[in-house]
Amino acid sequence: MKNKEEYQENRSRDRIIFLVSTVAMVGFLILKPEWVWVVWPFQLTAAAGMFGRL
């Protein structure tokens, strides 16, 4: 039987997304601090997946 869940655990992918979004967040903090909230959903979701909480 196939797994029909939407999320499939892949911690290495989550680490990469977390690192890229952290770099983007720092860039936004330096250049456009009012837009830093745009990166938070990606960063926090990747962090949760990285720690196995999704």
C-alpha distance (Angstrom), angle and dihedral (degrees) to the residues before:
residue distance angle dihedral
M1 . . .
K2 3.78 . .
N3 3.76 122.3 .
K4 3.81 105.9 -109.3
E5 3.78 96.8 -171.9
E6 3.77 116.7 121.8
Y7 3.82 95.0 -136.2
Q8 3.79 119.9 60.4
E9 3.77 116.8 -168.6
N10 3.79 112.7 -111.8
R11 3.79 110.5 154.0
S12 3.80 96.4 -178.2
R13 3.83 90.0 56.6
D14 3.79 89.4 48.0
R15 3.82 91.1 51.1
I16 3.80 91.2 51.8
I17 3.82 92.5 48.2
F18 3.80 89.8 47.2
L19 3.81 93.0 51.2
V20 3.81 94.0 45.6
S21 3.80 92.2 47.4
T22 3.81 90.5 48.2
V23 3.81 89.8 54.4
A24 3.81 89.3 47.1
M25 3.81 90.7 48.8
V26 3.80 92.1 52.4
G27 3.80 89.3 47.9
F28 3.79 91.2 51.0
L29 3.81 90.8 47.3
I30 3.80 89.8 54.8
L31 3.81 99.7 40.2
K32 3.81 108.0 23.9
P33 3.83 111.0 8.5
E34 3.80 92.8 175.6
W35 3.84 89.3 65.8
V36 3.81 97.9 50.8
W37 3.83 91.2 103.8
V38 3.83 89.4 68.5
V39 3.83 90.5 71.9
W40 3.81 97.1 46.3
P41 3.84 98.7 83.6
F42 3.81 91.3 54.2
Q43 3.78 93.7 44.5
L44 3.79 97.0 45.7
T45 3.81 94.6 43.5
A46 3.81 90.7 49.6
A47 3.81 90.4 47.9
A48 3.81 90.8 52.2
G49 3.81 91.0 49.1
M50 3.78 91.0 46.4
F51 3.82 90.5 55.9
G52 3.82 92.3 44.4
R53 3.80 96.6 -111.5
L54 3.81 99.5 126.9
